[in-house]
Amino acid sequence: MSEVVIIGAGPAGLAAALSASAFGARVVVLDAADDVGGQYWRHLPPERPSNHESLLHHGWATFQRMREALAADPNCTVVSSAHVWAIDRGAVHVLVGEADGSDRESRVYRPDALVLATGAFDRTLPVPGWDLPGVFTAGGAQALAKGERVAVGERVVVAGAGPFLLAVAASVVATGASVVGVYEASRATRLVRHWAARPWELAATPAKARELVGYAAVLVRHRIAYVAGHAVTAIEGRDRVESVTVSALDGSWRPIKGSERQLEADAVCLGHGFTPRLELAIAAGCRLSDRRFVEVDAEQRTSVASVFAAGEITGIGGVDLALAEGAIAGHVAAGGGIVDPALRVEVARRRVLRRFARRLARAHVIGENWATWLSDETIVCRCEDVSVADLAAARSATRSSGLRSLKLVSRAGLGPCQGRVCGRTVEALLSARAPEGRLGGASTDRRPIAMPIRLGELARDHEIEAGIPVKGQG
Amino acid sequence: MVARPVPPATDPIEPAASTPITILVNGERRAGVLGQTVAGIMLAADTLTWRTSPVGGRPRGAFCGIGVCFDCLVVVNGQRDVRACQRRARDGDVVEFEGPSQSEGE
């Protein structure tokens, strides 16, 4: 019996686990959260049961079915609170225990096949004042709504780009907060051009269409304005959000002078799409595509033998595509083939859903002139307080376009989040003015140690590697 | 009260009874329920700031809510650098704020 390790218990990981097990593999699912579901099905913990939690979710019945099947499957083991901090020559290094704890158990897996389903997190473009308390990532506000039942504010502005903003607005409204408006940076003409193109393709993805229509209905019911071609271009307040400035944008996302309006608000949810969580794929040696997702073939194989990838790390495509890709990846990782009848439905679904994903990507491209709404004082790297001006100064001081030296001089991306929040922004701001448009081929996605780890725990991991018996307490 | 919990009595999901807990935040008692994270308890009390940034001393609290940004670090029971949004609170937990001077000296 072959062993398949799956990293991530969101939709892709869950689907991979069930299909690998169905093909006869022994499956271990590693996930950092303390329950399965990932960000999409982030939910209340078992200590907080309720009668109708399904109201907060889409596809909740699918999730329940998968979760129960997994729990009942003797060949599947789910290891929650499992923090994978390194992948090194086929060895998966994990700390199991409370998030940021100190006495976590160190484990090393060497599976026959590995499925990476690490998902994505919000990309958030900086805005003057975005580091004020009361500003949340769009996904963060939703996570707090679904996983904590906390309203992030009373008058909430949702802004950024992409259909996810609608989902976030719906989640925030369901906490009893009022949503002042949803501001989508892409202009209506662009949205209509790409969304209305080839309508027969949309008809093939009824679940997606239903979900979007559902969100639109929530907006209508609560009289929430959805304003395309607009952005929050500044956030004001002394020590917390007090107001936002909303501006109309041109097609390149440059604010149109004279269009500014100030709105009273106490919370802002910002999201401009998603960044794939690539560090483990990079550590495993997987090749990335030009668009910087994990490159996979028809069988969801990466460029590394026995390493598969599924879900948002292969391209932002939503839950249904993640489920299809996960099912294919798990089946093949367990030794099956793409032509097996068991995969016929999933392969067809994947084809349709990828087309839908491409439509999304075209409609919601980040405008090339977004950075014109920044001021010199705007913080770029929140961890290390690096401003737009600091970054520019670092460039003239080093006379270098090498990302590594620019990072070392400015400290951007060197704080505890390891550049997760600012990495792509730093690259964009620096490469816009770099002569060759490239940053010495470096990328901010690489993190050899994927999660901060305490020194005592690192020492214990080495003892395990060296075969030294590990003492109970370190 | 701006950031706040959804009142259980009117929450459409109809939550069942929960187990009350109390944590100490900088010596102050804060009420919560079992299953909430440390960040959840703070936000439910409209506490948005519990850290200052290392260079500019700017106020910071929860931002990403999913363990990515590390803005929400606190000290829990003497242990530094714990992400408040990832740590489930336990009755009697002692939470302290991290100061900029502390994080410099590592």
Interface residues (C-beta under 8 A of the other chain):
Chain A: A32 D34 Q39 R42 L44 P45 P46 E47 R48 P49 S50 N51 H52 E53 L55 L56 E98 A99 D100 G101 S102 F121 D122 D131 L132 P133 G134 V135 F136 T137 G139 G140 A141 A143 L144 G147 E148 R149 V150 A151 V152 G153 E154 A174 T175 G176 D239 R240 D266 A267 I379 R382 C383 E384 D385 G415 P416 C417 R420 V421 P452
Chain B: M1 V2 A3 R4 P5 V6 P7 T10 D11 P12 I13 E14 P15 A16 S18 T19 V33 L34 G35 Q36 T37 A39 G40 L43 A44 L48 T49 S53 P54 V55 G56 R58 P59 R60 G61 A62 F63 C64 G65 I66 G67 V68 C69 F70 D71 L73 Q79 D81 V82 R83 C85 Q86 R87 R88
